[in-house]
Amino acid sequence: QVQLVESGGGLVQAGGSLRFSCAASGSIFSITTMGWYRRAPGTQRELVAAVTRGGVTSYADPEKGRFTISRDDAKNTVYLQMNSLQPEDTAVYYCAARVSTSWGYWGQGTQVTVSS
């Protein structure tokens, strides 16, 4: 089992920045990739950014250049730095851990609201 605890998020004006952190515990040796998903009202959950155990990062196209995912293995923590936030970034953001081939573990979700 893997437990994920998120922190960060909140309310910010357009153009502002926020930073998330996600601390993993439990069977962390089984995690191959960590990532951040989000779900905006009326939409499906979508992958925003991910980082592999080896440190390879990937981003959804709209987030490239604005969001940065990073990891601190000593703290078993993954971060998401979000810059130049826009109202369309308003969503609930979830930390996720991939074990084998599936995203099987999820954080509690954190609301981000970007006001125009």
C-alpha positions as CSV (number, residue, x, y, z in Angstrom):
1,Q,0.0,0.0,0.0
2,V,1.0,3.6,-0.7
3,Q,-0.3,6.6,1.0
4,L,-0.1,10.1,-0.6
5,V,-0.7,13.3,1.3
6,E,-0.9,16.5,-0.6
7,S,-0.4,20.1,0.6
8,G,-0.6,23.4,-1.2
9,G,-3.2,24.8,-3.5
10,G,-5.7,27.5,-2.8
11,L,-6.9,30.7,-4.3
12,V,-4.7,32.9,-6.6
13,Q,-5.3,35.6,-9.1
14,A,-4.6,35.1,-12.8
15,G,-0.9,35.3,-13.5
16,G,0.0,34.1,-10.1
17,S,1.8,31.0,-8.9
18,L,1.1,28.1,-6.5
19,R,3.2,25.1,-5.4
20,F,2.0,21.6,-4.4
21,S,3.8,19.0,-2.6
22,C,2.9,15.3,-2.3
23,A,4.5,13.1,0.4
24,A,4.5,9.4,-0.2
25,S,4.7,6.7,2.4
26,G,4.3,2.9,2.7
27,S,5.5,0.7,-0.2
28,I,7.2,3.5,-2.0
29,F,9.7,1.1,-3.6
30,S,6.8,-0.2,-5.8
31,I,6.2,3.3,-7.3
32,T,7.4,3.7,-10.9
33,T,6.0,7.1,-11.7
34,M,4.5,10.0,-9.7
35,G,2.2,12.5,-11.2
36,W,-0.4,15.2,-10.9
37,Y,-3.9,15.0,-12.3
38,R,-6.7,17.5,-12.2
39,R,-10.4,17.6,-12.7
40,A,-12.2,20.7,-13.6
41,P,-16.0,21.0,-13.1
42,G,-17.9,19.0,-15.8
43,T,-14.7,17.5,-17.2
44,Q,-12.8,14.2,-16.9
45,R,-9.7,13.9,-14.9
46,E,-6.6,14.6,-16.9
47,L,-2.9,14.1,-16.4
48,V,-1.0,17.4,-15.9
49,A,2.5,16.3,-15.3
50,A,4.5,13.2,-14.3
51,V,8.0,12.2,-13.3
52,T,9.4,8.7,-13.4
53,R,11.6,7.0,-10.9
54,G,14.6,7.9,-13.1
55,G,13.6,11.5,-13.2
56,V,12.2,11.7,-16.7
57,T,9.4,14.3,-16.7
58,S,6.4,14.8,-19.0
59,Y,3.7,17.4,-19.3
60,A,0.4,17.9,-21.0
61,D,0.8,20.4,-23.8
62,P,-1.1,23.4,-22.1
63,E,1.2,23.1,-19.1
64,K,4.5,23.0,-20.9
65,G,6.6,25.9,-19.9
66,R,4.2,26.9,-17.1
67,F,4.3,23.9,-14.7
68,T,7.3,22.1,-13.3
69,I,7.3,18.7,-11.6
70,S,10.2,17.7,-9.5
71,R,11.0,15.1,-6.8
72,D,13.0,14.8,-3.7
73,D,13.8,11.2,-3.1
74,A,15.3,11.8,0.3
75,K,11.9,13.1,1.4
76,N,9.8,10.8,-0.7
77,T,8.1,14.0,-2.0
78,V,7.0,15.2,-5.4
79,Y,6.4,18.9,-6.1
80,L,4.4,20.7,-8.7
81,Q,5.3,24.4,-9.3
82,M,2.6,26.2,-11.2
83,N,3.3,29.6,-12.8
84,S,1.3,31.9,-14.9
85,L,-2.0,30.4,-13.7
86,Q,-5.1,31.1,-15.6
87,P,-8.8,30.7,-14.8
88,E,-8.9,27.6,-16.9
89,D,-6.5,26.0,-14.5
90,T,-9.2,26.0,-11.8
91,A,-9.7,22.4,-10.8
92,V,-9.2,19.9,-8.1
93,Y,-5.6,18.6,-8.3
94,Y,-4.7,15.1,-7.3
95,C,-1.3,13.5,-6.6
96,A,-1.1,10.0,-8.0
97,A,1.3,7.1,-7.9
98,R,1.8,4.6,-10.6
99,V,2.6,1.0,-9.6
100,S,3.4,-1.4,-12.5
101,T,1.0,-0.3,-15.3
102,S,-1.8,1.5,-13.4
103,W,-2.3,4.7,-11.5
104,G,-3.4,2.9,-8.4
105,Y,-2.9,5.4,-5.6
106,W,-4.3,8.9,-5.1
107,G,-4.0,11.8,-2.8
108,Q,-7.0,13.4,-1.2
109,G,-7.3,16.2,-3.8
110,T,-6.8,19.9,-3.4
111,Q,-8.8,22.7,-4.8
112,V,-7.1,25.4,-7.0
113,T,-9.1,28.4,-7.9
114,V,-7.7,31.1,-10.2
115,S,-9.6,34.3,-10.3
116,S,-9.6,36.6,-13.3
